[in-house]
Amino acid sequence: MLRLVRAHHRGEYDQIPDNALLWIVAALNYLIDPFDLIPDATPVLGFVDDATVIEFVTDKARQTLDDFMIWETATVLRSDHNSAK
């Protein structure tokens, strides 16, 4: 998710629906925000809410994430191929 947001921010990847971008950014924000529904300092349960949010958004944006990984792999392969010449 973070690589997708970074590539989008750099203008390298723009094939992402606005609603998927919103979900992904919101999930990443929730993950790093110290003010969770259940504080991370709470043993075990503190990370359960984070994992639940990430799982929910991953399911919601699955096609977008898959499309990005295909694009990213193709971009790396092209870059490696061009470097070998």
Contact map, one row per residue, 1 for C-alpha under 8 A:
1111100000000000000000010001000000000000000000000000000000000000100000000000000000000
1111110000000000000000000001000000000000000000000000000000000000000000000000000000000
1111111000000000000000000000000000000000000000000000000000000000000000000000000000000
1111111100001000000000000000000000000000000000000000000000000000100100000000000000000
1111111110000000000010011000000000000000000000000000000000000000000000000000000000000
0111111111000000000000000000000000000000000000000000000000000000000000000000000000000
0011111111111000000000000000000000000000000000000000000000000000000000000000000000000
0001111111111100000000000000000000000000000000000000000000000000000000000000000000000
0000111111110000000000000000000000000000000000000000000000000000000000000000000000000
0000011111111000000000000000000000000000000000000000000000000000000000000000000000000
0000001111111100000000000000000000000000000000000000000000000000000000000000000000000
0000001111111100000000000000000000000000000000000000000000000000000000000000000000000
0001001101111111000000000000000000000000000000000000000000000000000000000000000000000
0000000100111111000000000000000000000000000000000000000000000000000000000000000000000
0000000000001111100000000000000000000000000000000000000000000000000000000000000000000
0000000000001111110110000000000000000000000000000000000000000001000000000000000000000
0000000000000011111110000000000000000000000000000000000000000001000000000000000000000
0000000000000001111111000000000000000000000000000000000000000000000000000000000000000
0000000000000000111111100000000000000000000000000000000000000000000000000000000000000
0000000000000001111111110000000000000000000000000000000000011001000000000000000000000
0000100000000001111111111000000000000000000000000000000000000000000000000000000000000
0000000000000000011111111100000000000000000000000000000000000000000000000000000000000
0000000000000000001111111110000000000000000000000000000010001000000000000000000000000
1000100000000000000111111111000000000000000000000000000010001000000000000000000000000
0000100000000000000011111111100000000000000000000000000000000000000000000000000000000
0000000000000000000001111111110000000000000000000000000000000000000000000000000000000
0000000000000000000000111111111000000000000000000000110010000000000000000000000000000
1100000000000000000000011111111100000000000000000000010000000000000000000000000000000
0000000000000000000000001111111110000000000000000000000000000000000000000000000000000
0000000000000000000000000111111110010000000000000100100000000000000000000000000000000
0000000000000000000000000011111110000000000000000100010000000000000000000000000000000
0000000000000000000000000001111111000000000000000000000000000000000000000000000000000
0000000000000000000000000000111111110000000000000000000000000000000000000000000000000
0000000000000000000000000000000111110011000000000000000000000000000000000000000000000
0000000000000000000000000000000011111110000000000000000000000000000000000000000000000
0000000000000000000000000000010011111111000000001100000000000000000000000000000000000
0000000000000000000000000000000000111110000000001000000000000000000000000000000000000
0000000000000000000000000000000000111111010011101000000000000000000000000000000000000
0000000000000000000000000000000001111111110001000000000000000000000000000000000000000
0000000000000000000000000000000001010111111011100000000000000000000000000000000000000
0000000000000000000000000000000000000011111001000000000000000000000000000000000000000
0000000000000000000000000000000000000111111111000000000000000000000000000000000000000
0000000000000000000000000000000000000001111111000000000000000000000000000000000000000
0000000000000000000000000000000000000000011111110000000000000000000000000000000000000
0000000000000000000000000000000000000101011111111000000000000000000000000000000000000
0000000000000000000000000000000000000111111111111100000000000000000000000000000000000
0000000000000000000000000000000000000101000111111110000000000000000000000000000000000
0000000000000000000000000000000000000000000111111111000000000000000000000000000000000
0000000000000000000000000000000000011100000011111111100000000000000000000000000000000
0000000000000000000000000000011000010000000001111111110000000000000000000000000000000
0000000000000000000000000000000000000000000000111111111000000000000000000000000000000
0000000000000000000000000000000000000000000000011111111100000000000000000000000000000
0000000000000000000000000010010000000000000000001111111110000000000000000000000000000
0000000000000000000000000011001000000000000000000111111111000000000000000000000000000
0000000000000000000000000000000000000000000000000011111111100000000000000000000000000
0000000000000000000000000000000000000000000000000001111111110000000000000000000000000
0000000000000000000000110010000000000000000000000000111111111000000000000000000000000
0000000000000000000000000000000000000000000000000000011111111100100000000000000000000
0000000000000000000000000000000000000000000000000000001111111100000000000000000000000
0000000000000000000100000000000000000000000000000000000111111100000000000000000000000
0000000000000000000100110000000000000000000000000000000011111111100000000000000000000
0000000000000000000000000000000000000000000000000000000001111111110000000000000000000
0000000000000000000000000000000000000000000000000000000000001111111000000000000000000
0000000000000001100100000000000000000000000000000000000000001111111100000000000000000
1001000000000000000000000000000000000000000000000000000001001111111110000000000000000
0000000000000000000000000000000000000000000000000000000000000111111111000000000000000
0000000000000000000000000000000000000000000000000000000000000011111111100000000000000
0001000000000000000000000000000000000000000000000000000000000001111111110000000000000
0000000000000000000000000000000000000000000000000000000000000000111111111000000000000
0000000000000000000000000000000000000000000000000000000000000000011111111100000000000
0000000000000000000000000000000000000000000000000000000000000000001111111110000000000
0000000000000000000000000000000000000000000000000000000000000000000111111111000000000
0000000000000000000000000000000000000000000000000000000000000000000011111111100000000
0000000000000000000000000000000000000000000000000000000000000000000001111111110000000
0000000000000000000000000000000000000000000000000000000000000000000000111111111000000
0000000000000000000000000000000000000000000000000000000000000000000000011111111100000
0000000000000000000000000000000000000000000000000000000000000000000000001111111110000
0000000000000000000000000000000000000000000000000000000000000000000000000111111111000
0000000000000000000000000000000000000000000000000000000000000000000000000011111111100
0000000000000000000000000000000000000000000000000000000000000000000000000001111111110
0000000000000000000000000000000000000000000000000000000000000000000000000000111111111
0000000000000000000000000000000000000000000000000000000000000000000000000000011111111
0000000000000000000000000000000000000000000000000000000000000000000000000000001111111
0000000000000000000000000000000000000000000000000000000000000000000000000000000111111
0000000000000000000000000000000000000000000000000000000000000000000000000000000011111
